[in-house]
Amino acid sequence: MRKVTVGMLLFPGFQMLDIAGPGDAFAEVDVLSGGEFKYEMLTVGTTRRPLQSASGFTMVPDRTIFDPCPHFDTLIVPGGQGVFNTLEDTTIVDWIKEQFDDCRRVGAICNGVFALGAAGLLNGKTVTTHWMDAVNLAGMFKRAIVDPDRIYIKDGSIYTTAGVTAGIDLALALIEEDCGKKMALDVAKYLVVYLRRSGGQSQFSPLLETQAAQDSVVGNVQNHILENLALEHTLPSLAEHMRMSPRNLSRVFKKECSMTPMNFVTDARIDAARRCLESTELGLKDIAKRCGFDNEDGMRRIFVRRLDISPADYRQRFRL
């Protein structure tokens, strides 16, 4: 029997599903392999007392970070709001560093990646996290390369994921590494999840999260675009509307929004099309026309390029 020992860190306010999801996936390997392969999972708490998760459920850790622990092949650091209380706790941060030096791989689920950053493990690494935390992560750990659209990323021995349920995606990826694709597929089937989800986090997150002040030049441009999506917008036409030069408009817009005006137009059209796909019975041709795409094929190409999913698949997945 081959055995892989997995350590799972627990702290007050951890996300329960970040532990339970991968735990159930790993546990199925023992069953499906007939005992030939086993993940031995041990929870390691920051205290000896039962630890309350973010949802209110409690877990009693098998060990604590103050106890001798076996050699962990893999360490899983969950997310949860409680992770932000660990970032300045040198005892926890030092323990993560020690485990990283000794482990084959370390995985952080959702915003658990912030704990890896506090331990200095993200420098030069490409990582991801929940789309709502991506900007904060990039701001706190400037030497990390944050890709906000990925479900999970492997960079060397560091594995990071998007939010909550992406811990199952990570577990399936680790199982595939250890046991092969067939085993990972069998576990995915048993859990009734995709082995690999199509699309990135952009299919879940709004593309236009922040907008400029309403009374600013850029805010006026944005309002004009959002209120007239069906028009054919170009940089010169937008600049003419604002009585500015195209170069100056592009400079001001990018400084305030960190994107070009035409990227804003594309993102606005995608978000509007997504709302139509989710909540209306309009055909794809009508949605494309209403949202300013050249045609249905043009909308499909932009969806696939930007969200890695077609409009038809998006509607099937997210229709209200």
TIVEX-287789 format. One line per field, with one value per residue (C-alpha): residue number from 1; x, y, z; chain. Coordinates in Angstrom, 3 decimals, always signed. Example, Ala and Ser with C-alpha at 12.3 -4.5 7.8 and 13.67 -1.06 7.14 Angstrom:
REM residues 2
num <- (1;2)
X <- (+12.300;+13.670)
Y <- (-4.500;-1.060)
Z <- (+7.800;+7.140)
chaine <- (A;A)
This chain:
REM residues 320
num <- (1;2;3;4;5;6;7;8;9;10;11;12;13;14;15;16;17;18;19;20;21;22;23;24;25;26;27;28;29;30;31;32;33;34;35;36;37;38;39;40;41;42;43;44;45;46;47;48;49;50;51;52;53;54;55;56;57;58;59;60;61;62;63;64;65;66;67;68;69;70;71;72;73;74;75;76;77;78;79;80;81;82;83;84;85;86;87;88;89;90;91;92;93;94;95;96;97;98;99;100;101;102;103;104;105;106;107;108;109;110;111;112;113;114;115;116;117;118;119;120;121;122;123;124;125;126;127;128;129;130;131;132;133;134;135;136;137;138;139;140;141;142;143;144;145;146;147;148;149;150;151;152;153;154;155;156;157;158;159;160;161;162;163;164;165;166;167;168;169;170;171;172;173;174;175;176;177;178;179;180;181;182;183;184;185;186;187;188;189;190;191;192;193;194;195;196;197;198;199;200;201;202;203;204;205;206;207;208;209;210;211;212;213;214;215;216;217;218;219;220;221;222;223;224;225;226;227;228;229;230;231;232;233;234;235;236;237;238;239;240;241;242;243;244;245;246;247;248;249;250;251;252;253;254;255;256;257;258;259;260;261;262;263;264;265;266;267;268;269;270;271;272;273;274;275;276;277;278;279;280;281;282;283;284;285;286;287;288;289;290;291;292;293;294;295;296;297;298;299;300;301;302;303;304;305;306;307;308;309;310;311;312;313;314;315;316;317;318;319;320)
X <- (+0.000;+1.254;+0.473;+0.596;+0.380;-1.583;-1.478;-4.402;-3.910;-6.800;-7.178;-10.165;-12.467;-11.220;-13.521;-14.976;-15.484;-11.799;-11.025;-14.066;-14.069;-10.492;-10.819;-13.746;-11.968;-8.817;-10.844;-12.483;-9.097;-8.684;-12.097;-11.753;-8.198;-9.198;-6.765;-3.765;-3.403;-4.276;-4.207;-3.581;-5.014;-4.122;-5.542;-3.099;-4.611;-3.238;-4.617;-5.527;-9.117;-11.888;-11.641;-14.731;-14.999;-16.412;-19.762;-19.922;-19.125;-16.167;-13.356;-11.021;-7.522;-5.494;-2.339;-1.290;+1.514;+3.251;+3.268;+5.666;+4.125;+4.916;+6.535;+3.818;+4.063;+1.379;+0.196;-3.211;-3.845;-7.564;-9.097;-11.733;-11.940;-9.874;-6.806;-6.241;-5.742;-2.855;-0.747;+1.131;+1.303;+4.959;+4.357;+1.915;+3.922;+7.161;+5.390;+4.179;+7.734;+9.120;+6.517;+7.199;+10.884;+10.046;+6.955;+6.761;+3.981;+1.876;-1.645;-3.592;-7.330;-9.140;-7.654;-5.455;-2.850;-2.441;-0.877;+1.649;+2.389;+2.983;+5.427;+7.338;+6.500;+4.900;+7.871;+8.103;+5.258;+2.186;-0.816;-4.571;-7.256;-10.952;-11.710;-12.870;-9.470;-7.193;-6.556;-5.859;-3.460;-1.516;-1.336;-0.068;+2.454;+3.869;+6.412;+3.669;+2.206;-1.557;-3.756;-7.339;-9.045;-7.719;-9.534;-6.210;-2.537;+0.556;+3.877;+6.649;+5.615;+3.044;-0.603;-3.243;-6.943;-9.990;-12.749;-14.122;-15.247;-12.018;-10.408;-12.067;-10.559;-7.170;-7.641;-8.547;-5.419;-3.253;-4.951;-4.263;-0.590;-0.334;-2.651;-3.278;-6.118;-8.440;-8.467;-9.048;-11.913;-13.457;-13.329;-14.860;-17.682;-18.347;-18.443;-20.582;-18.205;-16.211;-12.647;-11.747;-14.179;-14.417;-13.767;-12.042;-13.284;-14.456;-17.555;-18.557;-17.259;-18.520;-15.931;-16.790;-16.280;-15.156;-16.217;-15.026;-16.714;-19.897;-18.825;-15.355;-14.352;-13.892;-17.188;-18.966;-17.342;-18.354;-21.956;-22.094;-20.845;-23.167;-26.214;-25.412;-23.935;-25.569;-23.646;-20.392;-17.834;-14.273;-11.560;-11.923;-15.746;-15.498;-12.872;-15.064;-18.031;-15.918;-14.222;-10.801;-7.990;-7.936;-4.474;-5.480;-8.675;-6.757;-4.164;-6.736;-8.948;-6.107;-4.722;-8.076;-9.341;-6.193;-7.704;-8.199;-11.547;-12.036;-11.378;-14.068;-16.449;-15.800;-16.197;-19.403;-20.851;-19.937;-21.511;-24.690;-24.864;-24.393;-27.335;-29.480;-28.377;-29.156;-32.542;-34.208;-35.490;-33.908;-32.096;-28.341;-28.697;-30.918;-28.642;-25.608;-27.388;-28.702;-25.259;-23.319;-21.521;-21.059;-23.124;-23.771;-20.472;-18.576;-20.166;-19.272;-15.628;-15.290;-16.958;-14.623;-11.551;-12.476;-14.376;-13.253;-16.913;-19.487;-22.662;-24.803;-22.852;-22.957;-26.746;-27.115;-24.946;-26.232;-29.794;-32.115)
Y <- (+0.000;+3.455;+6.180;+9.964;+11.937;+15.175;+17.844;+20.275;+23.459;+24.641;+28.092;+29.945;+31.043;+28.554;+27.626;+24.202;+23.215;+23.909;+20.980;+18.758;+19.006;+17.849;+15.451;+13.626;+13.523;+12.046;+9.544;+8.115;+7.103;+4.533;+3.042;+3.123;+1.740;-1.195;-0.079;+0.045;+3.807;+5.839;+9.489;+9.694;+13.044;+14.802;+18.122;+20.414;+23.171;+26.422;+25.407;+22.179;+23.311;+22.595;+25.173;+26.917;+27.325;+30.370;+28.571;+27.813;+24.110;+22.996;+20.529;+18.956;+18.892;+15.683;+17.610;+21.185;+23.209;+22.867;+19.042;+16.774;+16.012;+13.281;+14.220;+15.689;+14.954;+17.606;+20.551;+22.160;+25.673;+26.554;+29.972;+31.740;+35.160;+33.866;+33.603;+37.362;+37.012;+34.609;+36.855;+38.559;+35.498;+34.515;+31.090;+30.097;+31.755;+30.072;+26.696;+27.084;+27.970;+24.869;+22.642;+24.168;+23.349;+19.730;+19.051;+17.925;+20.438;+23.064;+23.991;+27.073;+27.189;+30.476;+33.254;+30.758;+32.022;+35.118;+32.877;+31.640;+35.238;+36.107;+33.195;+34.688;+31.831;+33.813;+35.833;+35.345;+32.806;+32.903;+32.415;+32.866;+33.350;+34.189;+36.934;+39.280;+39.048;+39.234;+42.993;+42.883;+39.955;+41.752;+44.875;+43.070;+40.811;+42.846;+40.226;+37.685;+37.360;+37.243;+35.720;+36.433;+34.281;+30.794;+28.046;+26.720;+27.252;+25.151;+26.995;+24.704;+23.157;+25.902;+25.256;+27.980;+28.033;+30.209;+30.301;+27.525;+24.736;+25.100;+23.069;+20.028;+20.984;+21.142;+17.752;+16.158;+17.655;+16.241;+12.840;+12.852;+13.610;+10.785;+8.122;+8.951;+10.469;+7.443;+7.534;+11.292;+10.862;+8.071;+10.263;+13.180;+10.944;+9.713;+13.286;+14.372;+17.168;+17.994;+16.686;+20.012;+22.895;+24.858;+28.568;+30.619;+32.775;+35.474;+33.408;+33.998;+37.509;+40.798;+42.209;+45.811;+45.691;+49.302;+52.361;+55.935;+58.781;+59.834;+63.471;+62.708;+62.625;+58.871;+58.419;+60.328;+58.152;+55.014;+56.182;+56.992;+53.497;+51.707;+53.636;+53.080;+49.581;+48.929;+51.806;+51.197;+52.637;+53.422;+55.331;+58.302;+58.320;+58.255;+61.002;+63.123;+62.642;+63.959;+66.653;+65.229;+63.827;+60.002;+59.948;+62.065;+60.083;+56.817;+58.145;+59.511;+56.431;+53.975;+55.981;+55.956;+52.472;+50.463;+49.493;+51.040;+52.510;+49.762;+47.045;+48.686;+48.553;+44.831;+44.034;+46.102;+44.220;+40.849;+41.717;+42.954;+39.806;+37.650;+39.315;+38.677;+35.051;+34.539;+36.222;+36.480;+34.197;+36.310;+34.408;+34.707;+36.793;+39.335;+39.465;+40.074;+42.953;+44.492;+44.391;+45.802;+42.742;+42.531;+39.341;+36.082;+34.541;+37.632;+37.409;+33.734;+34.373;+37.126;+34.980;+32.062;+34.301;+36.286;+33.741;+30.455;+29.446;+29.936;+32.022;+28.895;+27.005;+30.047;+30.227;+26.522;+26.844;+30.087;+30.519;+31.670)
Z <- (+0.000;-0.918;+1.604;+1.367;+4.601;+4.335;+7.025;+7.248;+9.243;+11.430;+12.979;+14.453;+11.634;+9.018;+6.104;+6.845;+3.194;+2.488;+4.778;+4.221;+0.396;-0.210;+2.735;+1.136;-2.225;-0.686;+1.352;-1.776;-3.169;-0.392;-1.240;-5.025;-4.999;-2.807;-0.124;-2.471;-2.072;+0.991;+1.966;+5.700;+6.809;+10.046;+11.202;+12.980;+15.089;+16.419;+19.822;+21.608;+22.080;+19.551;+16.780;+15.485;+11.731;+9.951;+9.659;+13.386;+13.213;+15.341;+14.777;+17.313;+15.786;+15.787;+16.704;+17.298;+15.798;+19.195;+19.046;+17.168;+13.772;+11.258;+7.983;+5.780;+2.093;+1.472;+3.544;+3.003;+4.330;+4.230;+3.795;+5.864;+7.474;+10.372;+8.155;+8.401;+12.157;+11.545;+9.335;+12.159;+14.397;+14.064;+15.622;+12.870;+10.090;+11.219;+11.398;+7.808;+6.719;+8.433;+6.804;+3.396;+3.709;+4.506;+2.333;-1.272;-1.900;-0.132;-1.184;-0.115;-0.715;-1.354;+0.798;+2.655;+0.186;+2.403;+5.073;+2.518;+1.624;+5.273;+5.386;+2.427;+0.078;-2.765;-4.010;-7.771;-7.718;-9.938;-7.667;-7.517;-4.893;-4.698;-7.221;-4.450;-2.714;-5.756;-5.658;-1.921;-2.377;-5.098;-2.941;+0.157;-1.567;-4.425;-5.489;-6.131;-9.633;-9.081;-11.797;-10.668;-13.312;-12.598;-10.700;-9.435;-10.232;-9.655;-9.527;-8.387;-5.098;-4.372;-5.284;-4.909;-5.731;-6.193;-3.613;-1.396;-3.748;-5.746;-2.948;-4.530;-7.911;-6.195;-4.503;-7.847;-9.420;-6.612;-6.920;-10.654;-9.964;-7.439;-8.854;-12.478;-14.465;-14.224;-10.426;-10.404;-12.871;-10.782;-7.668;-9.587;-10.796;-7.274;-5.941;-8.925;-9.906;-13.036;-13.163;-14.775;-14.781;-17.998;-17.773;-15.136;-12.274;-14.685;-15.397;-11.758;-11.089;-12.544;-14.924;-14.058;-10.298;-9.937;-11.846;-11.856;-10.005;-11.764;-12.134;-13.520;-17.186;-17.058;-15.212;-17.969;-20.626;-18.768;-18.399;-22.110;-22.949;-20.514;-21.701;-25.383;-25.633;-29.000;-30.625;-32.473;-30.059;-31.104;-29.297;-31.711;-31.335;-27.527;-27.577;-29.880;-27.542;-24.646;-26.803;-26.023;-28.101;-28.341;-26.802;-23.808;-23.224;-23.328;-20.858;-18.378;-18.617;-18.063;-15.138;-13.329;-14.271;-15.094;-18.449;-21.866;-22.927;-25.492;-22.914;-20.799;-23.769;-24.230;-20.522;-20.343;-23.290;-21.799;-18.440;-20.141;-22.256;-19.168;-17.466;-20.540;-20.723;-17.038;-16.854;-20.287;-23.025;-25.786;-28.510;-28.874;-32.037;-30.265;-27.205;-29.405;-31.179;-27.936;-26.288;-29.235;-30.603;-34.379;-34.515;-32.663;-33.807;-32.687;-29.237;-28.998;-29.939;-27.328;-24.624;-25.314;-25.398;-22.276;-20.145;-21.724;-22.095;-24.874;-24.418;-24.835;-22.158;-19.892;-20.201;-19.465;-16.369;-14.855;-16.103;-13.321)
chaine <- (A;A;A;A;A;A;A;A;A;A;A;A;A;A;A;A;A;A;A;A;A;A;A;A;A;A;A;A;A;A;A;A;A;A;A;A;A;A;A;A;A;A;A;A;A;A;A;A;A;A;A;A;A;A;A;A;A;A;A;A;A;A;A;A;A;A;A;A;A;A;A;A;A;A;A;A;A;A;A;A;A;A;A;A;A;A;A;A;A;A;A;A;A;A;A;A;A;A;A;A;A;A;A;A;A;A;A;A;A;A;A;A;A;A;A;A;A;A;A;A;A;A;A;A;A;A;A;A;A;A;A;A;A;A;A;A;A;A;A;A;A;A;A;A;A;A;A;A;A;A;A;A;A;A;A;A;A;A;A;A;A;A;A;A;A;A;A;A;A;A;A;A;A;A;A;A;A;A;A;A;A;A;A;A;A;A;A;A;A;A;A;A;A;A;A;A;A;A;A;A;A;A;A;A;A;A;A;A;A;A;A;A;A;A;A;A;A;A;A;A;A;A;A;A;A;A;A;A;A;A;A;A;A;A;A;A;A;A;A;A;A;A;A;A;A;A;A;A;A;A;A;A;A;A;A;A;A;A;A;A;A;A;A;A;A;A;A;A;A;A;A;A;A;A;A;A;A;A;A;A;A;A;A;A;A;A;A;A;A;A;A;A;A;A;A;A;A;A;A;A;A;A;A;A;A;A;A;A;A;A;A;A;A;A;A;A;A;A;A;A)
